[in-house]
């Protein structure tokens, strides 16, 4: 058997070597020739798993060690009989950690009272629900928008997007990228927002139309914004970055704990598909400790602002970050 892996997926090397030939490649450079005789792929978001990559190969499963799976052409995989899997919820706590630090800083910078904030959460899945639980524990009132979940969750009240926009001080986005959410926040939506509101996006860059956001910020139609994801990443709009309160290089979910969980889920899925019973319940014995005892989002903001051209390097060389600690600002 042969398994092709993104070489930046942590804790993976050595796991499958006793059972298969394992090839580690840069995720963005994995091509059809590389996977032609592979039985499995273990990837991140930088590998586009579609017909162009997989056609004519013997790949049986594509496993992404990430929450998102918009980089996998799921329709093609299903038509071709190729199993696919992602890692739902693996780094939800990590994104919540990033958001917690970000919101604390926004409140500090703009002199806002957390207990008087109304937080609009658009997308209340694995990540959004953790953000909701954290926010409510801080006494923050949450307004929820998630049309698919609204029919299933009778415990919480759900509002329309328009109602959330009308009633929130801070709006945070935690939606997957699909046809319904592409440019969900566009010029029309920004025209509905008010000068006291702040937008936070740590879902997918394409959910926000960057040109419309730039215009809204430059014209003073928003109080501020914080982005971890970018519409054209790894390219970063310098013009937009200068306008943001927080700008980070798509690392919200990059805690060591979150990465480990994603790797573990991918390994188990591949092991089950390929019949490698010795790895079906594989787990990481011990995670490395971080040098810093608290997470401060300003560290990541500073790193990106100093070298935005190093977007991918900042991600691939990201320091050890453990959950759930983050820096609290006096607000």
Phi and psi in degrees as a GROMACS rama.xvg file:
@    title "Ramachandran Plot"
@    xaxis  label "Phi"
@    yaxis  label "Psi"
@TYPE xy
-130.916  135.105  UNK-2
-125.379  127.756  UNK-3
-103.617  130.683  UNK-4
-129.574  147.621  UNK-5
-66.6072  128.282  UNK-6
-74.6753  -3.38084  UNK-7
-101.818  4.64662  UNK-8
-78.2033  119.209  UNK-9
-74.3951  155.254  UNK-10
66.4003  12.1773  UNK-11
-93.333  -31.8916  UNK-12
-64.4531  130.201  UNK-13
96.109  -13.7955  UNK-14
-70.5651  -46.9699  UNK-15
-100.862  -5.90662  UNK-16
-56.8623  -33.6172  UNK-17
-68.5437  -12.6413  UNK-18
-121.949  -13.7758  UNK-19
-155.921  162.908  UNK-20
-79.3281  124.472  UNK-21
-116.951  128.806  UNK-22
-118.283  124.047  UNK-23
-105.151  124.506  UNK-24
-135.073  158.832  UNK-25
-63.8506  130.931  UNK-26
-55.4305  -43.2353  UNK-27
-71.5414  -13.7447  UNK-28
-106.193  -1.21937  UNK-29
-64.2152  125.49  UNK-30
-125.078  175.317  UNK-31
-59.4864  -37.4034  UNK-32
-64.6617  -34.7577  UNK-33
-66.3771  -33.8144  UNK-34
-102.994  2.85884  UNK-35
-54.8824  -42.3301  UNK-36
-111.953  22.4963  UNK-37
-88.1913  147.904  UNK-38
-95.0912  -22.7629  UNK-39
-150.748  151.834  UNK-40
-122.159  135.486  UNK-41
-121.18  113.771  UNK-42
-132.579  175.568  UNK-43
-121.09  -163.714  UNK-44
-71.9302  -15.0262  UNK-45
-80.9093  -4.96557  UNK-46
-107.274  122.64  UNK-47
-88.6189  107.068  UNK-48
-94.0704  93.5283  UNK-49
-137.06  -170.014  UNK-50
-59.7884  -39.429  UNK-51
-59.6673  -35.0013  UNK-52
-84.5769  -39.659  UNK-53
-99.6508  -20.1311  UNK-54
-59.3429  131.1  UNK-55
83.1128  -1.8002  UNK-56
-90.7027  173.662  UNK-57
-106.435  19.7023  UNK-58
-59.7818  130.044  UNK-59
-102.875  -24.4926  UNK-60
-150.847  139.643  UNK-61
-114.122  118.022  UNK-62
-116.208  121.086  UNK-63
-103.343  129.165  UNK-64
-86.0177  40.8478  UNK-65
-137.473  159.084  UNK-66
-66.6369  -49.9356  UNK-67
-70.8175  152.42  UNK-68
-139.685  21.7154  UNK-69
-68.6303  -11.8591  UNK-70
-85.1927  -2.89355  UNK-71
-106.299  126.841  UNK-72
-79.7999  86.3745  UNK-73
-64.1203  -35.1615  UNK-74
-63.3009  -44.9822  UNK-75
-63.7535  -45.3373  UNK-76
-57.6203  -44.1084  UNK-77
-66.4764  -38.6936  UNK-78
-66.809  -34.2385  UNK-79
-87.1921  -1.7191  UNK-80
75.1473  25.1402  UNK-81
-99.9027  122.387  UNK-82
-69.4826  148.127  UNK-83
-140.359  153.077  UNK-84
-153.723  149.794  UNK-85
-119.055  -166.201  UNK-86
-126.889  70.145  UNK-87
-59.2424  130.199  UNK-88
80.9265  -1.90977  UNK-89
-60.3066  -38.5529  UNK-90
-119.189  26.3875  UNK-91
-60.6201  -42.4705  UNK-92
-65.3423  -33.6615  UNK-93
-66.599  -44.1638  UNK-94
-64.8411  -38.2972  UNK-95
-63.233  -37.7036  UNK-96
-61.3913  -46.6004  UNK-97
-60.2103  -45.9384  UNK-98
-64.8456  -40.5382  UNK-99
-59.1688  -47.8702  UNK-100
-64.5056  -40.35  UNK-101
-63.0374  -46.7649  UNK-102
-66.2039  -39.0731  UNK-103
-60.5119  -41.3299  UNK-104
-68.3822  -41.7263  UNK-105
-59.7858  -42.21  UNK-106
-64.1848  -40.0708  UNK-107
-64.2813  -47.2862  UNK-108
-66.0949  -42.8071  UNK-109
-97.9222  8.54079  UNK-110
54.6524  53.556  UNK-111
-106.467  148.623  UNK-112
-91.971  120.05  UNK-113
-58.0463  -40.7491  UNK-114
-70.5966  -14.2819  UNK-115
-103.172  -2.40345  UNK-116
-73.597  146.691  UNK-117
-112.098  116.501  UNK-118
-102.44  118.479  UNK-119
-90.69  122.858  UNK-120
-111.737  113.134  UNK-121
-102.384  106.606  UNK-122
100.989  107.794  UNK-123
-121.653  50.553  UNK-124
-87.4696  -140.774  UNK-125
-58.4383  -44.5973  UNK-126
-78.0159  -51.5897  UNK-127
-58.0007  -35.6503  UNK-128
-70.4539  -35.0398  UNK-129
-67.5485  -39.6058  UNK-130
-62.315  -43.2035  UNK-131
-58.7307  -47.8815  UNK-132
-62.8788  -42.2704  UNK-133
-63.6002  -46.9068  UNK-134
-61.5294  -44.3136  UNK-135
-65.4288  -31.1677  UNK-136
-67.1806  -20.5996  UNK-137
-93.8506  3.88339  UNK-138
82.2875  15.4706  UNK-139
-88.2097  133.516  UNK-140
-79.8268  131.321  UNK-141
-111.665  135.301  UNK-142
-111.233  122.612  UNK-143
-106.483  138.959  UNK-144
-134.828  116.753  UNK-145
-164.707  82.9004  UNK-146
-51.695  -44.5239  UNK-147
-63.2628  -36.2815  UNK-148
-81.9287  -22.7016  UNK-149
-59.539  -31.287  UNK-150
-80.7226  -14.3932  UNK-151
-104.853  -29.3122  UNK-152
-99.8886  104.773  UNK-153
-92.5507  -3.94268  UNK-154
-80.1227  -28.685  UNK-155
-119.006  157.095  UNK-156
-92.4729  135.409  UNK-157
-118.059  144.544  UNK-158
-119.326  166.75  UNK-159
-74.6553  163.754  UNK-160
-59.9946  -40.0731  UNK-161
-63.5869  -38.7302  UNK-162
-68.4126  -38.6245  UNK-163
-65.3572  -44.1977  UNK-164
-62.1055  -41.0799  UNK-165
-68.6239  -28.6285  UNK-166
-109.009  2.50911  UNK-167
-107.063  152.476  UNK-168
-94.2137  -41.1455  UNK-169
-123.714  134.63  UNK-170
-118.811  124.81  UNK-171
-117.924  136.494  UNK-172
-105.525  128.335  UNK-173
-139.853  52.1735  UNK-174
-109.31  154.565  UNK-175
-75.0262  163.625  UNK-176
-92.8907  119.557  UNK-177
-152.845  -170.696  UNK-178
-62.3193  -30.4107  UNK-179
-78.8424  -27.1773  UNK-180
-104.563  -7.51561  UNK-181
-61.3137  123.415  UNK-182
53.0653  38.5345  UNK-183
-57.1925  -41.07  UNK-184
-99.4986  101.639  UNK-185
-124.856  -169.833  UNK-186
-58.6633  -37.8442  UNK-187
-63.3647  -44.9613  UNK-188
-66.9871  -43.704  UNK-189
-63.3982  -27.7856  UNK-190
-69.3372  -22.4723  UNK-191
-84.104  -18.102  UNK-192
-81.4357  164.638  UNK-193
-118.925  159.041  UNK-194
-62.1935  -12.1738  UNK-195
-94.4437  -0.0738023  UNK-196
-95.596  152.907  UNK-197
-125.863  137.007  UNK-198
-107.654  135.184  UNK-199
-125.396  130.584  UNK-200
-132.093  117.814  UNK-201
-129.501  24.5237  UNK-202
-95.1102  -84.9044  UNK-203
-138.677  142.078  UNK-204
-59.1445  -38.723  UNK-205
-71.0251  -7.46515  UNK-206
-68.0753  -26.4025  UNK-207
-111.859  129.103  UNK-208
-77.6999  105.757  UNK-209
-60.6505  -39.5387  UNK-210
-60.047  -40.3301  UNK-211
-69.8493  -35.927  UNK-212
-67.0083  -42.33  UNK-213
-57.8792  -46.7113  UNK-214
-62.5129  -42.3223  UNK-215
-63.8594  -40.4515  UNK-216
-71.5051  -42.7212  UNK-217
-65.8729  -31.1992  UNK-218
-89.1663  1.09603  UNK-219
74.8226  21.8972  UNK-220
-86.4271  -2.16333  UNK-221
-135.201  148.652  UNK-222
-73.3456  -35.1468  UNK-223
-178.32  -177.968  UNK-224
-159.588  153.78  UNK-225
-135.418  128.588  UNK-226
-126.953  135.654  UNK-227
-107.103  -17.147  UNK-228
-124.983  152.272  UNK-229
-133.454  143.253  UNK-230
-61.1976  -34.8464  UNK-231
-118.171  26.2981  UNK-232
-59.6768  145.6  UNK-233
-81.4639  3.31798  UNK-234
-76.7161  133.415  UNK-235
-116.082  130.097  UNK-236
-72.2204  111.104  UNK-237
-62.5995  -36.5017  UNK-238
-60.8677  -44.7937  UNK-239
-68.9541  -42.7738  UNK-240
-57.3312  -38.6292  UNK-241
-64.5545  -23.7699  UNK-242
-88.5502  -13.4053  UNK-243
-86.1345  150.76  UNK-244
-76.7464  -40.7829  UNK-245
-134.729  132.302  UNK-246
-136.446  116.141  UNK-247
-130.58  157.733  UNK-248
-91.3946  58.998  UNK-249
55.4905  53.0716  UNK-250
-124.57  9.56093  UNK-251
-54.0988  -39.6397  UNK-252
-93.7512  18.9769  UNK-253
-95.8515  23.8602  UNK-254
-63.4746  152.59  UNK-255
-62.19  -35.9572  UNK-256
-62.1057  -44.6747  UNK-257
-65.8289  -41.8541  UNK-258
-62.071  -43.6136  UNK-259
-61.7718  -41.7823  UNK-260
-64.0057  -40.1705  UNK-261
-65.0298  -43.3216  UNK-262
-62.0449  -44.4597  UNK-263
-60.0565  -43.7814  UNK-264
-66.0243  -39.0785  UNK-265
-67.2263  -43.6888  UNK-266
-60.4285  -46.6729  UNK-267
-63.4347  -39.4941  UNK-268
-64.3907  -44.8066  UNK-269
-65.5615  -41.417  UNK-270
-60.4249  -42.2832  UNK-271
-65.4954  -42.3616  UNK-272
-67.7872  -38.889  UNK-273
-90.9224  -2.46597  UNK-274
75.0461  29.223  UNK-275
-93.4938  85.3859  UNK-276
-62.078  -29.2979  UNK-277
-66.896  -14.1841  UNK-278
-117.455  6.01917  UNK-279
-67.1517  -26.0234  UNK-280
-117.26  27.1257  UNK-281
-63.8305  140.663  UNK-282
-145.97  160.788  UNK-283
-86.8061  126.145  UNK-284
-67.3337  -47.3356  UNK-285
-149.375  134.522  UNK-286
-96.0246  147.008  UNK-287
-68.2561  151.614  UNK-288
-88.5067  148.363  UNK-289
-83.0837  150.082  UNK-290
-70.3391  -35.161  UNK-291
-95.2683  141.954  UNK-292
-91.4797  -5.50023  UNK-293
-141.622  152.164  UNK-294
-98.4163  129.348  UNK-295
-124.376  113.626  UNK-296
-60.2934  -23.3279  UNK-297
-65.3804  -24.4727  UNK-298
-63.3732  -44.5726  UNK-299
-72.5531  -34.7743  UNK-300
-61.8627  -45.6197  UNK-301
-62.5812  -41.4296  UNK-302
-62.9936  -41.3534  UNK-303
-71.7416  -40.8008  UNK-304
-65.1522  -33.5104  UNK-305
-72.0202  -36.2808  UNK-306
-143.264  71.3051  UNK-307
-62.2216  -24.1485  UNK-308
-70.9455  -13.5461  UNK-309
-96.3125  26.9738  UNK-310
-48.0211  -52.8146  UNK-311
-69.4485  -36.0478  UNK-312
-67.0113  -38.0577  UNK-313
-62.7843  -31.0572  UNK-314
-78.3906  -47.6626  UNK-315
-69.7447  -29.2067  UNK-316
-104.551  25.7056  UNK-317
-62.4324  134.326  UNK-318
-69.5131  163.187  UNK-319
-63.4619  128.773  UNK-320
-136.281  122.334  UNK-321
-105.053  156.061  UNK-322
-95.3596  159.162  UNK-323
-108.38  15.5193  UNK-324
-71.797  144.878  UNK-325
-150.794  161.25  UNK-326
-76.8717  132.961  UNK-327
-98.9961  131.243  UNK-328
-96.0314  152.252  UNK-329
-79.9913  106.009  UNK-330
